[in-house]
Amino acid sequence: LWWAHLPPTRLTRPPPAAVGSGPVGPCGRRAYAPPAERKRFYQNVSISQGEGGFEINLDHRKLKTPQAKLFTVPSEALAIAVATEWDSQKDTIKFYTMHLTTLCNTALDNPTQRNKTQLIRAAVKFLETDTVCYRVEEPPALAELQKNEWDPVVTWAEKRYNVTIGSSTSILGPNIPASTKETFVSHLASYNMWALQGIEFVITQLKSLILSMSLIDRHITVEKAVLLSRLEEEYQIRRWGNVEWAHDYDLCELRARTAAGTLFVHLCSESSTVKHKLLQD
């Protein structure tokens, strides 16, 4: 389709407040940065099953990736979710809202050319700067809030994966044991390449491997994971006040991206299909 022949664009990752954040590659760079908007050029959206999986049809045209590959996903449920993104667009297509489509494009094209081992190592490296492992000593109220809210998640992760994580108030962060990193490497190896793309996307939204795995393992909700990742910001908002509409918009955007990434991981990890749900009137 229209963006099938566009080369992938690599940009420095924007802060969480930026619109249109896509999957993030090495060094915090996004894999794709599709144009923000375009006039809707199709009427009907449907899915069909091909030799390589499930395809998305915009009228009578097959959806393609930025590298002109046929857009094919491994499960019917994921195809329906992507088709819903396209079908929900109104007069203007807002690509920055189509997180599942962008994640699929990244999984299909693999523009950063990383293999499974590289994806896993990149995810585990986040442990060294994990949000919930960095603590403050001042002000006391924030330090207590971090302890009360983050300690239970860290404790859960330590028991869940039988590892030692800990926390630190040092600028150098906690000293994560090599055995802990290897345990997470082994656990992530159980996911396929598609799911790993989604896991990395969630991690970059929350700045935390621990929160991401707690979310993907259904220990906490999207709302809770996002709140915990923004704990210091929320503390400052309560103390100094909210900037009209801006903070709420940032929060909604972060929730949307985190929810999309989590859904992507689950849909790529399950083999079940949804029957007779083609988006056709």
C-alpha positions in Angstrom: 0.0 0.0 0.0 0.9 3.7 0.2 3.8 3.2 2.7 5.0 -0.1 1.4 8.0 1.5 -0.4 9.1 3.9 2.3 12.4 3.1 3.9 12.3 2.6 7.7 13.1 5.8 9.6 15.2 5.7 12.7 14.7 8.5 15.2 15.8 9.2 18.7 13.1 7.9 21.0 10.8 10.7 22.3 9.8 11.1 25.9 6.6 9.3 27.0 4.7 12.5 26.3 5.4 12.4 22.6 2.8 11.2 20.2 3.3 8.3 18.0 5.9 6.3 19.9 6.7 3.1 18.1 8.7 0.0 18.9 12.1 0.9 20.1 15.3 -0.6 18.8 18.9 -0.5 20.1 20.1 2.7 21.7 16.6 3.8 22.3 15.8 4.3 18.6 12.4 3.6 17.1 12.1 1.0 14.4 9.5 2.8 12.4 8.1 6.3 12.4 5.0 6.3 10.0 3.5 9.6 8.9 1.2 11.0 11.5 -2.0 11.2 9.4 -3.4 10.5 6.0 -6.9 10.7 4.4 -8.7 7.4 4.7 -8.6 5.7 1.2 -10.6 2.5 1.9 -14.2 1.6 2.8 -14.2 -1.9 4.2 -11.7 -3.9 6.3 -11.6 -7.6 6.5 -9.2 -10.5 7.3 -8.5 -13.7 5.3 -6.3 -16.7 5.9 -3.4 -17.2 3.5 -0.5 -19.7 3.3 1.6 -17.7 5.8 -1.1 -16.8 8.3 -3.9 -14.2 8.5 -3.9 -11.2 6.2 -5.6 -7.7 6.4 -7.6 -6.5 3.4 -8.5 -2.9 2.8 -11.2 -3.2 0.2 -9.6 -5.5 -2.3 -6.0 -4.6 -1.5 -3.7 -6.5 0.8 -2.0 -4.6 3.5 1.8 -4.5 3.2 4.6 -3.5 5.5 6.9 -0.6 5.0 9.4 -3.0 3.3 6.6 -4.1 0.9 6.2 -7.5 2.5 2.7 -9.0 2.7 1.3 -8.1 6.1 0.7 -11.5 7.7 0.1 -12.3 11.3 0.3 -15.7 13.1 -3.1 -15.7 14.8 -6.7 -14.8 13.9 -7.2 -12.9 17.1 -4.2 -10.6 16.3 -5.5 -10.1 12.8 -8.9 -9.1 14.1 -7.2 -6.6 16.6 -5.2 -5.0 13.8 -8.2 -4.9 11.5 -10.1 -3.2 14.2 -7.4 -0.5 14.4 -7.8 0.2 10.6 -11.6 0.0 10.7 -11.8 2.4 13.6 -10.1 5.2 11.7 -12.5 7.9 10.5 -12.0 10.3 7.7 -8.3 10.7 8.6 -6.0 7.8 9.4 -4.0 8.5 12.6 -1.1 6.1 12.4 0.3 7.2 15.7 -2.8 5.5 17.3 -2.2 2.2 15.6 0.3 0.5 17.9 -0.6 -3.1 17.0 -0.1 -2.4 13.4 3.3 -0.8 14.0 4.4 -3.7 16.3 3.4 -6.2 13.5 5.3 -4.2 10.9 8.4 -4.3 13.2 8.0 -8.0 13.8 7.7 -8.7 10.0 10.4 -6.4 8.7 12.8 -6.6 11.7 14.4 -3.3 10.6 17.1 -3.4 13.3 18.0 -6.9 12.1 18.3 -8.4 15.5 18.0 -12.1 16.3 16.3 -13.6 19.3 19.4 -13.6 21.5 19.9 -9.9 20.9 16.3 -9.0 21.7 16.5 -10.9 25.0 19.8 -9.4 26.0 18.4 -5.9 25.2 15.4 -6.6 27.4 17.4 -7.9 30.3 19.8 -5.0 30.1 17.0 -2.8 31.4 17.4 -4.4 34.8 20.6 -2.3 35.3 18.5 0.9 35.1 15.1 -0.5 36.2 12.7 2.3 37.4 11.6 0.4 40.6 15.2 -0.3 41.6 16.3 3.3 41.9 15.2 4.9 45.1 15.5 8.4 46.7 16.4 9.3 50.2 14.8 12.8 50.1 12.1 13.9 50.4 11.1 11.3 53.0 7.5 11.2 51.8 8.6 10.1 48.3 11.1 7.6 49.7 8.3 6.1 51.8 5.9 6.1 48.8 8.5 4.2 46.7 9.1 1.7 49.4 5.4 1.1 49.9 4.5 0.8 46.2 7.6 -0.7 44.6 8.8 -3.1 47.3 5.7 -5.5 46.8 6.4 -5.7 43.1 10.1 -6.4 43.5 9.3 -9.0 46.2 6.8 -10.7 43.9 9.3 -10.8 41.1 12.0 -12.3 43.4 9.7 -15.0 44.5 8.2 -15.6 41.0 11.5 -16.1 39.3 13.5 -17.2 42.4 16.1 -14.4 42.0 17.6 -11.5 43.9 16.9 -8.0 42.7 17.0 -5.5 45.5 17.1 -1.7 45.3 19.5 1.1 45.8 19.7 4.8 46.5 23.1 5.1 44.8 23.3 6.8 41.5 25.0 3.6 40.2 21.8 1.6 41.0 21.6 -1.9 42.5 24.1 -4.6 41.9 22.0 -7.1 40.0 23.6 -10.6 40.3 24.6 -12.3 37.1 22.4 -15.3 38.1 19.4 -13.0 38.2 20.1 -11.8 34.6 20.6 -15.3 33.4 17.3 -16.4 34.9 15.5 -13.7 33.0 17.4 -14.6 29.9 16.1 -18.2 30.2 12.6 -17.1 30.9 12.4 -14.7 28.0 13.8 -17.4 25.7 10.4 -19.2 26.1 8.7 -16.4 24.1 8.8 -16.3 20.3 10.3 -13.4 18.3 6.9 -11.7 17.9 6.2 -11.7 21.6 9.7 -10.5 22.4 9.1 -7.4 20.2 6.1 -6.7 22.3 7.9 -7.2 25.6 10.6 -4.8 24.6 8.0 -2.3 23.6 6.3 -2.5 27.0 9.6 -2.3 28.8 10.5 0.9 27.0 7.2 2.4 27.9 7.5 1.6 31.6 11.3 1.9 31.8 11.2 -1.3 33.8 11.6 -5.0 33.1 10.2 -5.9 36.5 6.9 -3.9 36.0 6.6 -5.3 32.4 6.9 -8.9 33.5 4.5 -8.3 36.4 2.1 -6.9 33.9 2.5 -9.6 31.2 2.3 -12.3 33.9 -1.1 -10.7 34.9 0.1 -9.9 38.4 -0.8 -6.2 38.0 -3.1 -4.3 35.7 -2.1 -1.8 32.9 -3.4 1.0 35.1 -1.3 -0.1 38.0 1.8 -0.7 36.0 1.6 2.8 34.4 1.0 4.4 37.8 4.0 2.7 39.3 6.2 3.7 36.4 5.2 7.3 37.0 5.3 7.3 40.7 7.7 10.2 41.2 5.8 12.3 38.6 2.5 11.6 40.2 4.0 12.5 43.6 5.1 15.9 42.1 1.7 16.4 40.5 0.0 15.9 43.9 2.4 18.3 45.5 2.6 21.1 43.0 -0.6 20.6 40.9 -1.5 19.4 37.5 -0.8 21.1 34.2 -4.2 21.5 32.6 -4.9 18.6 30.1 -1.2 17.9 29.5 -0.6 15.4 32.2 -3.9 13.6 31.6 -3.1 13.3 27.9 0.4 11.9 28.6 -1.2 9.4 31.0 -3.8 8.2 28.5 -1.1 7.9 25.8 1.1 5.8 28.0 -1.7 3.6 29.0 -2.7 3.1 25.4 0.8 2.1 24.3 1.3 -0.2 27.3 -2.0 -1.9 26.9 -1.4 -2.4 23.1 2.1 -3.9 23.8 0.7 -6.2 26.5 -2.1 -7.4 24.2 0.3 -8.0 21.4 2.5 -10.2 23.7 -0.5 -12.3 24.7 -2.0 -12.6 21.2 1.4 -13.7 19.9 1.9 -16.2 22.7 -1.4 -18.0 22.4 -2.4 -20.4 19.6 -6.2 -20.1 20.1 -8.2 -18.5 17.2 -11.4 -16.6 17.2 -13.9 -17.9 14.7 -16.1 -16.1 12.3 -15.1 -12.6 13.4 -14.3 -11.0 10.0 -14.9 -7.3 10.0 -17.5 -7.3 7.3 -20.9 -5.9 7.3 
